[in-house]
């Protein structure tokens, strides 16, 4: 399956249309997400980049890995209130609720967050 076909299979029609209409001028820091067409049913790659950009401004983040359906993010610093931040994580990846303890432990211990979409 091509990346475009895979993306189309995972996104609803409105989100896919939004993805197609976005300008080519994108932040090169997140190029891997665009190359891998990292997205979910509800969030386009650009939606994810917007969230990551906000996190980068607050905490300093780098994307260490990205696939069509997963993302690994490293943090320079951590939010003071991890419970509030976990709600932000859920906006990006609702499936994270299944592994809250493990995700927060990895985030606290290694300043790394791994997210995935089914």
Backbone bond lengths (Angstrom), bond angles and torsions (degrees), N, CA, C in turn:
res aa  C-N    CA-C-N  psi(-1)  N-CA   C-N-CA  omega(-1)  CA-C   N-CA-C  phi
1 X - - - 1.453 - - 1.525 108.77 -
2 X 1.306 117.73 134.04 1.459 121.29 178.31 1.519 109.99 -71.15
3 X 1.347 116.54 160.51 1.462 119.67 177.74 1.519 110.74 -58.61
4 X 1.310 116.54 -40.01 1.467 120.55 179.85 1.526 110.43 -63.34
5 X 1.321 116.94 -43.66 1.462 120.47 179.75 1.523 110.59 -67.16
6 X 1.341 116.56 -39.16 1.458 120.33 177.77 1.523 110.23 -64.13
7 X 1.322 116.57 -43.08 1.458 121.76 178.15 1.523 110.32 -61.36
8 X 1.311 116.73 -45.20 1.461 121.40 179.66 1.518 111.08 -62.65
9 X 1.323 117.36 -35.11 1.460 120.84 -179.80 1.524 111.82 -70.42
10 X 1.339 117.18 -28.08 1.461 120.72 -176.68 1.518 114.04 -95.07
11 X 1.304 119.26 -18.96 1.464 122.03 -176.88 1.518 111.25 -105.67
12 X 1.325 114.33 148.15 1.458 116.22 172.05 1.527 108.09 -75.30
13 X 1.309 116.88 165.72 1.461 121.75 -171.93 1.527 112.51 -59.58
14 X 1.318 117.08 -41.88 1.467 120.56 -178.65 1.533 111.57 -64.60
15 X 1.327 116.65 -43.51 1.460 120.93 179.76 1.522 110.48 -66.21
16 X 1.321 117.01 -40.71 1.459 120.94 178.49 1.536 110.66 -62.84
17 X 1.316 116.73 -41.61 1.464 120.38 178.64 1.526 110.10 -62.30
18 X 1.327 115.93 -42.49 1.464 120.54 178.38 1.529 110.22 -60.57
19 X 1.325 116.51 -43.07 1.460 120.98 179.36 1.528 110.95 -59.69
20 X 1.318 116.09 -41.90 1.462 120.84 -178.15 1.527 112.83 -69.97
21 X 1.319 117.63 -27.47 1.453 121.34 -174.92 1.527 113.70 -87.94
22 X 1.306 117.60 -8.14 1.458 120.06 -175.20 1.521 111.56 -71.90
23 X 1.313 116.31 148.08 1.469 119.75 -177.97 1.528 112.20 -68.07
24 X 1.322 114.04 158.85 1.463 120.46 -177.91 1.528 112.64 -75.27
25 X 1.316 117.84 -19.27 1.462 121.30 -178.45 1.522 109.90 -76.88
26 X 1.313 115.66 96.23 1.463 121.48 -176.95 1.517 110.03 -123.66
27 X 1.317 115.88 153.54 1.456 122.14 -179.00 1.533 109.84 -62.91
28 X 1.332 117.61 119.12 1.466 120.25 -178.12 1.528 113.39 -63.91
29 X 1.323 117.47 -18.86 1.466 120.90 178.01 1.526 110.93 -59.48
30 X 1.318 116.33 -27.66 1.468 121.46 -176.39 1.525 112.16 -109.55
31 X 1.330 116.17 22.11 1.463 121.29 -177.61 1.532 112.26 -55.70
32 X 1.316 116.99 -37.89 1.468 120.21 -179.09 1.522 111.48 -59.56
33 X 1.320 117.82 -38.46 1.466 120.34 178.19 1.523 110.94 -62.85
34 X 1.335 115.90 -40.66 1.467 119.67 178.95 1.528 111.16 -68.73
35 X 1.330 116.40 -41.51 1.464 119.70 179.50 1.522 111.90 -62.85
36 X 1.316 116.13 -36.90 1.466 121.11 -178.33 1.527 112.40 -90.16
37 X 1.328 117.47 -4.51 1.471 122.76 -176.77 1.520 110.59 55.01
38 X 1.334 116.07 44.43 1.455 121.57 178.89 1.521 109.00 -63.90
39 X 1.323 115.77 120.33 1.465 121.08 -177.61 1.522 109.21 -164.21
40 X 1.307 114.65 167.33 1.467 120.71 174.36 1.525 107.61 -124.86
41 X 1.318 115.58 -176.13 1.465 118.94 178.57 1.520 111.85 -63.18
42 X 1.314 116.88 -32.48 1.463 120.95 -174.53 1.521 114.69 -105.09
43 X 1.334 117.13 -20.81 1.455 120.14 -175.85 1.517 111.21 -119.62
44 X 1.313 115.99 129.35 1.458 120.85 174.53 1.530 108.55 -77.62
45 X 1.297 116.21 171.26 1.464 120.68 175.60 1.524 109.54 -58.16
46 X 1.312 117.24 -42.90 1.465 120.27 179.84 1.524 112.34 -64.57
47 X 1.322 117.93 -35.19 1.465 120.45 175.35 1.523 109.98 -61.51
48 X 1.333 115.82 -43.70 1.465 120.42 179.41 1.517 111.10 -64.91
49 X 1.316 116.48 -41.84 1.466 120.52 178.90 1.529 110.09 -62.81
50 X 1.303 117.68 -37.72 1.466 120.53 177.53 1.528 110.85 -60.03
51 X 1.311 117.19 -44.72 1.467 121.50 178.37 1.519 110.18 -64.69
52 X 1.331 116.82 -46.22 1.466 120.51 -179.81 1.523 111.56 -63.41
53 X 1.310 117.90 -35.60 1.463 121.76 177.14 1.529 110.49 -63.63
54 X 1.326 116.95 -41.57 1.467 120.63 176.63 1.528 110.65 -63.09
55 X 1.327 116.08 -43.66 1.467 119.63 177.34 1.524 110.71 -63.59
56 X 1.314 117.03 -38.99 1.457 120.86 -179.90 1.527 110.83 -62.26
57 X 1.313 116.91 -41.71 1.466 121.03 178.79 1.526 111.30 -63.58
58 X 1.320 117.40 -35.69 1.469 121.61 -177.75 1.529 113.29 -85.44
59 X 1.341 117.09 -40.70 1.464 120.70 -168.33 1.523 114.52 -125.09
60 X 1.329 117.40 -14.03 1.454 120.42 -174.14 1.521 110.08 74.72
61 X 1.320 117.45 103.50 1.466 120.57 -179.70 1.524 110.86 -128.04
62 X 1.315 114.31 153.45 1.456 121.86 170.33 1.526 107.55 -134.83
63 X 1.304 115.48 145.16 1.459 120.96 176.35 1.521 106.97 -88.99
64 X 1.327 116.40 119.20 1.461 119.63 -179.00 1.523 112.02 -95.14
65 X 1.336 117.30 -19.70 1.460 120.82 177.82 1.522 108.28 -161.21
66 X 1.306 115.48 147.88 1.470 120.93 176.05 1.518 108.93 -151.37
67 X 1.295 114.80 137.27 1.464 123.11 173.31 1.528 105.99 -127.49
68 X 1.300 117.74 178.06 1.462 120.68 178.92 1.521 111.54 -58.53
69 X 1.341 116.60 -33.80 1.459 120.21 -174.51 1.527 114.19 -124.00
70 X 1.344 117.89 20.33 1.461 119.87 178.19 1.529 110.46 -155.75
71 X 1.335 113.83 164.57 1.454 120.32 -173.81 1.523 108.93 -155.69
72 X 1.331 117.37 134.35 1.464 122.52 174.21 1.521 108.10 -119.07
73 X 1.322 115.87 128.22 1.461 122.36 -175.42 1.525 109.48 -126.41
74 X 1.329 116.47 132.34 1.459 122.34 175.14 1.526 108.91 -103.80
75 X 1.314 116.44 142.53 1.468 123.13 -178.29 1.524 110.23 -114.02
76 X 1.334 117.10 138.30 1.462 121.33 172.86 1.524 110.27 -77.45
77 X 1.325 116.42 -40.42 1.462 121.40 175.78 1.525 107.93 -136.43
78 X 1.313 115.46 162.43 1.461 120.50 -176.92 1.529 111.21 -109.85
79 X 1.322 115.81 152.51 1.463 119.47 175.06 1.527 110.30 -61.67
80 X 1.316 116.44 148.76 1.462 120.09 177.68 1.520 111.16 -66.24
81 X 1.313 116.97 -41.66 1.463 121.09 -178.05 1.527 109.11 -107.86
82 X 1.317 116.50 99.00 1.463 120.46 -177.27 1.530 112.36 -70.12
83 X 1.324 117.55 -28.07 1.467 119.22 177.44 1.528 110.59 -64.60
84 X 1.320 117.04 -44.64 1.466 120.42 176.73 1.529 110.65 -64.57
85 X 1.326 115.86 -40.76 1.456 119.20 179.98 1.523 111.13 -65.57
86 X 1.315 116.97 -33.95 1.464 118.86 179.22 1.529 110.76 -61.88
87 X 1.308 117.56 -32.75 1.479 120.36 175.51 1.539 110.12 -63.51
88 X 1.325 116.96 -36.21 1.470 120.43 174.94 1.527 110.45 -65.40
89 X 1.317 116.18 -41.03 1.461 120.99 177.80 1.527 109.92 -59.49
90 X 1.318 117.02 -41.83 1.465 120.91 -179.33 1.527 111.90 -64.76
91 X 1.325 117.83 -30.38 1.465 120.07 174.99 1.523 111.21 -65.05
92 X 1.315 115.86 -33.55 1.462 121.27 178.74 1.526 111.23 -82.57
93 X 1.330 116.29 -38.03 1.462 120.99 -173.28 1.529 110.05 -144.95
94 X 1.324 118.20 88.27 1.465 121.10 -179.40 1.528 113.61 -57.08
95 X 1.325 118.05 -29.46 1.466 121.18 179.42 1.527 112.20 -64.47
96 X 1.314 117.64 -16.87 1.463 121.00 -179.52 1.527 111.54 -61.95
97 X 1.319 117.63 -23.05 1.466 120.51 -179.68 1.524 111.88 -60.19
98 X 1.329 117.09 -24.51 1.465 121.45 -179.75 1.526 112.01 -70.06
99 X 1.326 118.13 -23.86 1.466 122.41 -175.26 1.519 112.29 -131.46
100 X 1.309 117.33 39.32 1.469 120.44 -174.70 1.523 112.28 -54.72
101 X 1.316 117.42 -49.38 1.470 120.35 -177.16 1.523 112.14 -59.24
102 X 1.336 115.65 -46.96 1.463 120.18 -178.03 1.531 111.29 -65.65
103 X 1.335 116.40 -41.62 1.463 119.83 179.79 1.524 111.76 -63.84
104 X 1.324 116.43 -44.91 1.461 119.94 -179.44 1.528 111.27 -68.48
105 X 1.323 116.96 -34.31 1.468 120.55 176.77 1.525 110.15 -63.70
106 X 1.342 117.27 -46.77 1.466 121.81 178.83 1.528 110.34 -64.12
107 X 1.316 116.99 -40.06 1.457 120.97 179.33 1.529 110.42 -64.04
108 X 1.318 116.88 -45.02 1.467 121.47 -178.72 1.530 111.36 -68.62
109 X 1.320 116.68 -43.57 1.462 121.15 -175.33 1.536 112.31 -75.39
110 X 1.331 117.11 -46.55 1.466 120.86 -172.43 1.525 114.84 -115.78
111 X 1.339 116.11 0.15 1.470 121.34 -177.26 1.528 111.10 55.70
112 X 1.322 114.62 39.45 1.464 121.08 -179.07 1.522 109.08 -131.61
113 X 1.333 114.68 142.38 1.446 121.50 -179.80 1.520 108.77 -129.78
114 X 1.326 116.18 125.91 1.460 121.05 177.17 1.524 108.02 -113.91
115 X 1.348 116.10 123.91 1.459 121.91 -178.19 1.528 108.93 -123.23
116 X 1.317 115.82 153.40 1.471 121.13 -179.82 1.512 109.95 -146.60
117 X 1.300 115.48 159.74 1.454 122.31 178.37 1.515 108.36 -130.21
118 X 1.321 115.99 134.41 1.474 120.61 177.77 1.508 111.21 -86.16
